[in-house]
Amino acid sequence: MRDAHGLRQSILAGERTVLDVARATLASIDERADLNAFLPVEAEPILERARELDESLARGAAEPGALFGVPVALKANLAYEGRELTCGSRILSGYRPPYTSTVVQRLLDAGALPIATTNMDEFAMGSSGENSAFAPTLNPWARDYTPGGSSSGSAASVSAGIVPLALGSDTGGSVRQPAALCGVTGFKPTFGRVSRYGLVAFGSSLDQVSPFANSVRDAELIANCISGADPMDSTCLEHAPIQPVERANLKGLRIGLPAEAFGDGLDASVRQKVEAAIEALCELGAERVPISLPHSEHAVATYYVVATAEASSNLARFDGVRFGARQEGDGSLAGMMGATRADGFGDEVKRRILLGTHVLSSGYYEAWYGRAQRVRRLIHDDYRRAFESCDVVICPTSPTPAFRLGERKADPVAMYLSDVLTVPASLAGLPALSIPCGTVSSDSGDANLPVGLQWIGPALGDESLLAAAKAFQSNTDFHLATPPLRREQAGA
């Protein structure tokens, strides 16, 4: 189930029904339960939705939408009325929202078959999927390696072939990084081009609902369906939906290569694959342009000040009064709230709330948060100057291939550095995507692991960025590689 376009056409041609697709998807979730990509799935609402779509097609009730009958997995931080919304946390256990997020509603309007919900790092805080309260997701390429985070389940579900499309959220790289480590396409639109209404907030000035797919063409398809202005979200831009654009070739495309992204911290095998992909770009007519992003070295520190500050504010609402689980504590209001949070939040969420509260506190606000916002502006300006001489910035998505589960869990700083190459574009609010550019052998030689190539475009340049990456994929086959899990099942 790799191609959303092809799946839709087969349904419209009568080769299969949406109910057939729904049953096959649910069977795949069960067969690949060892990946822990999905949280408990309620099958009957999915089957009922499939029956309704089949009936509407048979009646000719309306023109089939662009995603008619296509299964789309949803990250567990997207509201879908009546479906459990946990954000990968025990503090929201049992909570069912009374409303549907804008992006999910737009999927429904496009005829999609939402499959809720995929595993994730708790409240989207993590880079490995290990911070989920419901055990980590495993990587379909090698089960003892991380699939990346925080959108671990969505990335793994597409990589394993369970669904052709999935939605995640990208705050500092939480879609692009797992896309790279799982060998799929992950696209983060310009901040504000996709509504955040119904997305449980982590960092409000950074969060962006973002799709996973097996190709840029499919990512473009779902981005078109979910993007566009929304009166329910004051940060959503008054722009039309992202439109598919075709580019015949890559001749004259100026690719900016930032020196800072190819420094000493880059794994040698990742460097080799990325440089080979850049060479392929040049053979297709692209032109190399050396650029510098001098303030990117401060991006990780800046991000973890800004994001944690916003998280400490956003997560204050989870107090045992209004949502989810409640612990009684000592019987007082303060005791109940303290006991609920102590029991419901995991270690990483607590760490970030404490850090965010500190940087916003009296006497520290200007020294930390105010300064971080000024550096954020400098990072934005670095990109603005870079795009005066190039059309797209190209660099690795992750400095290393997937690492073993547990390898960095005890070292938060090492874990945070996993996002060193994705965070700058997030701080600048720019469109960015990761596509596969080959595989490398693990250090122990026991697995082949994907490498991601990151493309970053100027603000609101989503269409041209996707068109260039789509042209690259039409002339290469990196994105056609599949994990051993899928090859084994194809031959079974």
N, C-alpha and C positions, 0 to 999 in steps of 0.2 A: 504494500500500500504506500508506494513512494510518491506518486504523482497526483496532486489534488485536481489538476485540470483533467487528466485522463479518467480519474475516478468519477468525476461529475458527468463526463460525456458518456461513460458506460451506463450510468444510471438513467440518463435521459434517453439513451438508445434502447432501453429495456433489457440490457444484458444482465442486470442485477437490480434488485430493489434496495431501497434505503434500509429496510428491515434486515435484509441479508447482510448489508454492510455493518449495521449495528450489532447483529449477533456475532459476526466475525471479529469485530473489534473487542467486544466483551470477552470472547473466547481467547483472543490474544492477550488481553490483560491477565486473564487467569493463567494462561500457559507461561507467561513471563513474570509471574508474581515474585519470583526470586530477585528481580531487579528492584523491587519496592518503589517503582516509579509512580504508582498511584496510591492514594489513600483510599479507604473503603468506598467502593463504587455502588451507587444505587441503580440497579439495572432497569427496573420497571419504568421510571420516567424517561430513560433513554429510548427504550423500546417503544413507548407510547409516542414520543416525538417522531420516531422513525415511521410509525404507522400513519401519523398525521401527514407527514411529508409525502408518503406514497399515495395516500388518498387525494391530496391536493393535486398531485401530478396526474393521477388518473382522471380527475374531474376537469383538468385544464383550468383550474381556478385562477391561476395567476402565472405570469412569466417566471420560470424557475430562476432563483437568485444565483449570483456568481459562485456561491459555495454550496449549491443545492446537494444535500445528502452527504457532504464531506464531513467526516469526524474531526473535531477540533478539541484537543485536550486543553483544560483550563488550569492554570496555576491556582493553588489553594488560597490566594489572597484576592480573588475576583468574585464579587458578589453575584449570586445567581439565586433569585427568589426561591425560598423553600429548601435549598440545598445547603448542607453543612459547610460552614466557612471557618476553617481553623487557623489559617496562616501558618501551618506547621507547628502550632503551639497548643499546649494543654489548657492555657488560660481561656481559650475560645471553644473548648470542648462542648459540643452540643448546640452551638449557636447557629441559627438559620436566619439569614437576613430577610427582611420583608420587602426587598426591592432587588432589581437587577442592574448591574453595572452597564454603562453605556456601551462598552465594547462587546459584552455578551449579547446585549439586545441587538446590536448591529449584526452580529453573527447570526442570530435568529432571523433577523429581517432578510439576510442573504441566503437563508435556507440551510444553514449549517446544522450539524448534529453535535452540539456541545457534549463533551465527555468530561465530567467533573469527577475528581479533582486530582492534580498531580502533587507529589511530595515536594517539599521545599525546605530550605533553611528557615528557621523560625523567624517570622516577621521579615523575611528576605535578608537576614543578617548572616552572611557567610559566603565562602568561596568554594566549598567542597560538598555541600549537602549534608554534612555531619552534624549540623546544629538543629536538624529536625527533631521534634519531640517524638517522632514515630519511626526512628532508625533511619540511617542514610540510604539514599538511592545508590545503586551500583552502576558502573559504567558498562554498557553493552560490549565494548571492545575488550574489556578485561575486568572481571567482576571485583577484583581486589583493589582497583584503582578508582579514584574519585571521578564522577561525571562533571564536576564543577558545580558552582552554585551562584546565586541562590536558587535559580530556576532548574534545579537538578532533575526533577521528575519530568518536566516538560521536554527538556533536551533529550533525556534517555528514551522517552516514549516515541519521539520521532526517529532517533537513531536506531532503535530496535525494530522499527517498522510497525509499531502498534497503531499509530495514527500518522497521517501525512502532514498534519499541521498542529501546532500547539501555541498557546499564548503564555508568555512569561512576563516578568517585569524587570527592567534594567535600571538600576540606581547608580552603580559604579562599574558595571560590566556584567551584571547578573544574567544576561542573555547571551552576550557575545562570548564570555569566557566559557560557559558550559557548551555553547555551540562549537567552539574550537576543540574542546576536550572530547566531545562526542562525535565530531566529524560531520556536523550538519551546518546549515545556514542560519544565522541569527541576526536580525535587523533591528536596531534601535533608531526610531525616527527622530527628527528634530524635536526637542522638548516643546510640547504644546500642540503638536500636530495630531495627537491621539488623546482623547479625553481620559482623565484620571478618575472620573466619577464612578464610584463603586470599587475602586482599587484601594485596599487598605493601605494607608500611608505609612511609609518608613521615612524617607526624606522628601518632603513635598516639592522642593525646587529641583529635584534630581530624578524622581521616579518617572518612568515612562513604560507603559504597556507596549510590549514588543513581541513579534512573532518568531517562531522557529519553523523551518521547512527543510526539505531535501534539496531545494534549489532556490536561486534568487527569484526565478519566475514565480514560483508558488508563494514566496515571501511577499513579493510585490502584489500578488492577487489578494492575499488576506489583509495586507496593509491598506489597500484601496478600500476594502470593506469596512475597516474599523476606524479609519482616520476621518478628519473633518471637524468643523466647528461644533460645539456643544454648549448650549446655554446653562447646563447643569455644572459646568466646570469653568470657573473664572480664569484659570490659567491656560485654557484651550484657545488656540489661535483662531482667528476668523479667516481660515484658509480652506479652500476646497480639499476634498480627499486626495490622497496621493494617487496620481494617474500613471498607468503604465506608459513607458516611453521606450521606443526602439532605437538602438544605435547599431548601425551596420557593421562598424569595426572600431578598433581602438586607435586608429591613426591620429596622431596629434594630441592624444591624451597626455597631459603633463602630470606625472606622478611624483609627488613630493616625498622624499625619503629623509625622515628626521634622524639626524645623527644620534640623538639621545636615546632612540628606541633600539639602537643596534650596539649598545655598550656592553660592558663586561658582564652584566647580569644575565645576558641572553644565552640560553643553552645552545651548545655548538650544533646539535642536530636540528634544533628548531631554526637556527640561523641558516643552515644549509638549505632547508626546504623553502624557507621564505625567499632567500636569494634566488633559488631556482624558479620560483613563481614570478619574481620580479623580472628575471631574464625572459620568461615566457611572455610576460606583458610587453616587454621591449620588442620581442620578435613579432608581436602582433601590431606593432606600430606606436606603442607608448614611448614617451620620452622621460628619462630620468631628470629630476630636478633636486639637487641637494638643498635641504632646508634645515632650519634650527628651531626648536621649541624650547628655549632656554629655561623657562619656568616650570617645565614638566617634572623636573626633579623634585619639586615641592608638592606635586599633585596628590600623592597618597596622604601626606600629613594634612594638607588642606581639606581633602575629602573627608577624612575621619574626624575633623573638627566640625565641618558643616553638617555632614550627614548625622552624626551622633547628636548634635544640638537639636536638629529637627526631629530626630527620633525621640528624644527625651520629652519633647512637647507633644508629639503625636501619640505616644504610647501612654500618656497620662490618663487617657480615657478608659484604659483597661484596669478597672478597680474593683471588680466583683459586684458592682451595683447595677450596671447597665447591660453588660454582655457576658455570655459564657459562664465559666465555672466560678464558684464562690467557696471560700474557706471561712469558717466562723471566727477563728482566732480567739481572742480573749473576751469576745462579746461586744467590744466597743467598735465604733465605726473605723477608727484608725487601726485597731487591731485586726479587724476583718480585711481591710484593704492591704495591710502589710502581709498578712498570712496568705491571702489570695495571690499576691504578686510573688511572694517567696516560693510558693508551691507551683504557680502557673508558668512563670518565666524561666527560661533556661539560662545557663551561665553567660553565654555570649550576649543575649539581650540585656541581662542585668549589667554586664560590663559596659555596653554602649550607652545605656540610660545613665549610668553613673558618670561616664566621661562627658556626655552631652550636658548633663546638669551642671557639672563643674565648669565647663567652658562658657556657660551662660550665666554663671553666678556673679553676684556683685563683687567687683574688684578684679574679675578675670575676663569679663565679657569683651572688653576692647582689646586686651592683650591676646586673646585667643580667637574668638569668633569674628570680631571686627577685622583683625589682621588677616584671617583666613579668607574673608570675603574680598579683601583687596588683592590678595594673591590670586584668587579665582578670576578676578578681572584681568590680571596680567596674563594668565593662561589663555583666556579668551582672546586677548589682543595678540598673543603669539600666533594663534591660528589665523586670525584675520590678516596678519601680515604675510603668513605663509601662503594663503590662498590668492594673494596678489601675483604669485609666480607659479602656482600649480593649480590643477583642477581637483585633485584628490590626494589625500595623504595615505600612504601605504606603509604598514609596519606589521610586526607580529601581533597576534591577539593576546597570547599568553607567553611569558618568557620561558616557560617550560612545558613539556607535554604533561598529561595527567600524572599526578603523584599518587602514591599508595594511600589508601584510607588509613587514617591515624598518624600519618607521617608528620603533619604540621599542626595537629589538633592541640598539642600542649604549648605551642609557640604562636601566640596571636599575631606578633609582628611578621613572622614568616608567612603566615596565612594572608595577612593584609597585603603583602607584597605580591601576591598572586594577581592582583588587579592593577599592578603598576602601569600597564600599557593601555588599559581600558578607561581608567578613571579620568584622564585629561579631557577626553571628548565629552564625558558626562558633565564635568564641571563647566565646560563651554557650551553645553546644550546642543551639540552638533549631531547630525545624523551619522551613524556608523554601522557597519555590519562586519560579521566574520564569516568567511567561507573556507572550506577545506582546501589545503594545498599539499596534501600528501600525508604519509605516515612515517613514523620513526620507531626504531626498536627501543624498548624500555632498557634501563640500565642493566637489569638482570637477564635481558634477552628473552623473557618469557611471554612478551606481548608486543604487538604492533599498536602504536597509539597515534591518533590523529594530530595534525598541526593546523592551526587556523591562521588565515591571512586577513588582517583587519584593514578595512577601507573606511576612511573618514572624509566626509564632504563638508562644504560650507553650510551655514545655517539656511534652512529651507531648500537646500539642494538635494533633497531626497530622491526626486525623480531621476536626475542626471547621475547620481551615485549608483542607484539601482541599475540604470541602463548600462553603465560601464561594466559593473560586475556581472551583469547578465550576459553581456557580449563576451566577457572573459570565459564564463562558464560554457558558452556555446562553442568555444574553440578549444576547450580542455576537458579532461575527464576526472579531475580530482574529486568532484562532488558525487561521482558514481560509486566510489568505494563504499563497501558495507562492512559492518563488524562481523566477526566470526559467528556470533549468535544468529544473524540473519542468513548467513551462508549455510550454516548447519541446517536450519529449518527449511531453506529452499531446497536442499538436497534430500530432505527426509521424505 
